Amino acid sequence: MKQVIITVALMAAFSVANAQTATSTKQYAKKEASVNEFNGATMNVANGFISFSGLPEMQKGTWAVITDANGEEIKQVRITQTENSVDVKKLKKGMYFVSLVYKSVSKKAFVLNI
């Protein structure tokens, strides 16, 4: 009798687990994949400037945010497809992180070694 009760309980638990998995899988499948418009963006370093190419055309401003290795913001510059360079001549030697930020979301990040 105990075996029958245990078997029935296990089968019920397994059925509930399968139903929950199927439900969560269906909910997940309904969500659309988000596309990162900045995947093709690249950063170039030359003569004390960094510039960006492959930027998508955006109606709102895109910002280049430079932080140091400790995560402290050093510089923030608005960039567009035509105005896309940032002067980094005054930065001390070291490693920095450059993030392209659009609508308050970091879309792509680069490492800058000076």
N, C-alpha and C positions, 0 to 999 in steps of 0.2 A: 504494500500500500504506500509506504514512504517513497519507493522508487517511482511510482506512478505520479505522485504529487510533485516530486522533484522534477521529473521529466516534463510535466505539464507547465510548471513554473518556468523552467528553462526555455521551453518552446514559446511561451508567452513573452518572456523577456527578449528573446531573439526576434520575434515578430515586431515588437515595439521598436527595437533598435533598427531593424531594417526599414520600418516605416519612417522613422525620424531621419535616417540617412537619405532615403528617397526624397523626402520633403526638402531637406536642406540642399540636396543636389539640384532639385528643380528650381529652388529660389536662387541658387548661385548661377545657374544657367541663364536665368532671365536678365541678369545684370549685363549691361553692355561693357565691353572692354574699353578702357579709356586710352586715348592715343596721346602720346607725348609729342607735341609739335616740335620740340627742340632736339629730337634724336639726331638730326643731321647737323647740328651746330658744332662748330669747332673753334678752338681758341688758338691764336697765333701770337708769339712773343717776338718782338723785334725793336731794337733801338729804344728801350725804356718804355715801350707801349705794349699793351695787349689789345688785340682786336679780335672780333668775332666774325665768322662767316657761316653761311648756311642758316641764318636766323629766319624764322617764319615771319610773315607780315602780320603784325598784331595791332589791334585798334588801341589797346591800353598800353601803358608804358611797361617796358621790360627793364629790369635793373640788374646791373652787375654788382654783386656784393662781395667784397674782399674781406676775409677774416684771417687772423693769424692762427698759428698752431694751437693756441689756447682757446680758440673760438670767439675771440673778441673782434668785433667789427672794426675794420681799419678804414674802409672807404666804401661808398655807395654811389654809383653813377648810373643815371638813366641812359639807356642805349636804344637805338633804333637801327633799322637796316642801313641808313645812310650815316648816322653818327654812332659808330660802333667801336670806338677805341678809347682806352683808358690809360692815362699817364701813371706809370708805376715807378718812375725814376727816383722818387723820394723814399720809397720803401727800403727798409733795412734788409740786409741779406738774411735769407731764411726761407722757410716754407710757408706758403699761404694757400688758402682755398678760395676759389672764385666760383660763385654760384650765380646762375642766371635765374632770376626770380620774376615770375609773371603772376599777377593777381594773388600776391602774397604766398605763392607756392614755389619752392625751389624746383626748377624743371631740369636743370643739368648742372653738374659741378665739375670743376677742373682743379688740378693741383698746379700751383705756380711756384717754381723754385728760382730764387734770385740769388 
